[in-house]
Amino acid sequence: MQATYDIHRSYEENYQEGPFITERPPARSPVSKQTFLGFSVHSLLGVPAGPLLNANWILAYADLGFDLLVYKTVRTVATPSHPNPNCMFLNVYQPLVETDFGHPLMASMTPPTSKEMISITNSFGMPSRDPKLWQADIAKAKAGLVSRGEGQVLIVSTVGTPGQGDLAADYAKAATLAVEAGADMIEINLSCPNVVTGEGSVYTDPVFSAQISQTVKKAIGTVPLIIKIGYITNPLTLAEMVRANAPHVDAISGINTLSFEVVNSNGTSALPGRLRSGVCGAAIRQCSMNQAGRIIQLKQKEKYDFAVIGVGGVMTTSHIREYQNLGVDAVMSATGAMWNPWLAYDWALASAAS
Ligand SMILES: Cc1cc2nc3c(=O)[nH]c(=O)nc-3n(C[C@H](O)[C@H](O)[C@H](O)COP(=O)(O)O)c2cc1C
């Protein structure tokens, strides 16, 4: 089963040679414009941080009809990727629920029979080029989008790196560099399960996450700020986190992957050297939709003024519709868009027909 990201190759090969697109959908006919965080967009469908490794990937997915394009998380310091394999299929064909947390999942390189059922584990460790290199590449992505006309936005995902002084200040520095390079919007990743240091779990700390959001918002001014969060089991902690961050953010995006121990059929670690890794795709849709629903309820109750971006397990146009019915402002697909690059085309057809 062909994906635009080849899981048999290294991150570096995918960065240099991808995306691997065999068949392109026909160009879509002009669609009515909508607005997202003040920007005019063709649709409210995008690809979240991860699958779009650089400008070539951003522009390829723009041409596939995805309109909210998130550039994979970058840092203020060059950081290598974890070694290959970085992605494997999971033998999980039921939605994951909270009682599954803490139990290992089994991985293999064999895909399920249907694309809709794909769940994967991924572990990259948020690799980054040196800022000078990614700034030049973001400028290339932006120029490419501008040449395609209005209707598609470039969101750059950034993260602070421990060991670079004050973590909040480093988040702000990365975001500022991305804005200087041409980002329309900034997303800060508060939630990567594949890093062993603190920046991965910041979203579980209401006070510290809000301190970071506030510092970044101050640095980027009117540029919209999105925070990317993971799944929070305790609804009270979720409410507290949302309350603390609400004054500083323009949107909340989630979820990031769920962290699980992932093993081979013989019980050894599937991704050598990494006991735990991130789980995404079909299996996390239920958790993700539950959390999106909770955030929308909090938003309505407290009259918060931020947008909600639904991410997690969107494999088909029906899943996009399910998220819309929850009341999200935009929907993004990572795993689904990797294995079904025609998803945006299918969505444009479905939207035109409804
Ligand atoms: C290949 C891959 C790489 C990812 N890298 C990042 C990343 O760098 N930063 C981030 O915030 N999320 C990253 N993610 C998480 C996605 O943005 C998304 O939250 C998660 O995959 C759930 O969506 P999905 O079920 O549509 O895959 C990555 C996901 C995938 C599949």
Ligand as a Chemical Component Dictionary entry (heavy atoms), coordinates in Angstrom:
data_LIG
# 
_chem_comp.id                   LIG 
_chem_comp.type                 NON-POLYMER 
_chem_comp.pdbx_formal_charge   0 
_chem_comp.three_letter_code    LIG 
# 
loop_
_chem_comp_atom.comp_id 
_chem_comp_atom.atom_id 
_chem_comp_atom.alt_atom_id 
_chem_comp_atom.type_symbol 
_chem_comp_atom.charge 
_chem_comp_atom.model_Cartn_x 
_chem_comp_atom.model_Cartn_y 
_chem_comp_atom.model_Cartn_z 
_chem_comp_atom.pdbx_ordinal 
LIG C1  C1  C 0 4.859  11.022 10.285 1  
LIG C2  C2  C 0 4.346  11.887 11.400 2  
LIG C3  C3  C 0 5.165  12.866 11.962 3  
LIG C4  C4  C 0 4.677  13.703 12.963 4  
LIG N1  N1  N 0 5.459  14.729 13.437 5  
LIG C5  C5  C 0 4.915  15.678 14.259 6  
LIG C6  C6  C 0 5.641  16.862 14.596 7  
LIG O1  O1  O 0 6.789  17.070 14.168 8  
LIG N2  N2  N 0 5.035  17.777 15.393 9  
LIG C7  C7  C 0 3.746  17.611 15.875 10 
LIG O2  O2  O 0 3.224  18.495 16.569 11 
LIG N3  N3  N 0 3.044  16.484 15.558 12 
LIG C8  C8  C 0 3.588  15.545 14.765 13 
LIG N4  N4  N 0 2.847  14.442 14.393 14 
LIG C9  C9  C 0 1.472  14.248 14.967 15 
LIG C10 C10 C 0 0.373  14.740 14.012 16 
LIG O3  O3  O 0 0.413  16.130 13.829 17 
LIG C11 C11 C 0 -1.020 14.376 14.549 18 
LIG O4  O4  O 0 -1.253 15.075 15.745 19 
LIG C12 C12 C 0 -1.196 12.884 14.833 20 
LIG O5  O5  O 0 -0.542 12.120 13.849 21 
LIG C13 C13 C 0 -2.687 12.511 14.864 22 
LIG O6  O6  O 0 -3.279 12.705 13.611 23 
LIG P1  P1  P 0 -3.568 11.485 12.597 24 
LIG O7  O7  O 0 -4.349 10.467 13.353 25 
LIG O8  O8  O 0 -4.305 12.127 11.458 26 
LIG O9  O9  O 0 -2.238 10.950 12.171 27 
LIG C14 C14 C 0 3.340  13.550 13.417 28 
LIG C15 C15 C 0 2.530  12.544 12.861 29 
LIG C16 C16 C 0 3.008  11.726 11.865 30 
LIG C17 C17 C 0 2.116  10.683 11.282 31 
# 
loop_
_chem_comp_bond.comp_id 
_chem_comp_bond.atom_id_1 
_chem_comp_bond.atom_id_2 
_chem_comp_bond.value_order 
_chem_comp_bond.pdbx_ordinal 
LIG C1  C2  SING 1  
LIG C2  C3  SING 2  
LIG C2  C16 DOUB 3  
LIG C3  C4  DOUB 4  
LIG C4  N1  SING 5  
LIG C4  C14 SING 6  
LIG N1  C5  DOUB 7  
LIG C5  C6  SING 8  
LIG C5  C8  SING 9  
LIG C6  O1  DOUB 10 
LIG C6  N2  SING 11 
LIG N2  C7  SING 12 
LIG C7  O2  DOUB 13 
LIG C7  N3  SING 14 
LIG N3  C8  DOUB 15 
LIG C8  N4  SING 16 
LIG N4  C9  SING 17 
LIG N4  C14 SING 18 
LIG C9  C10 SING 19 
LIG C10 O3  SING 20 
LIG C10 C11 SING 21 
LIG C11 O4  SING 22 
LIG C11 C12 SING 23 
LIG C12 O5  SING 24 
LIG C12 C13 SING 25 
LIG C13 O6  SING 26 
LIG O6  P1  SING 27 
LIG P1  O7  DOUB 28 
LIG P1  O8  SING 29 
LIG P1  O9  SING 30 
LIG C14 C15 DOUB 31 
LIG C15 C16 SING 32 
LIG C16 C17 SING 33 
# 
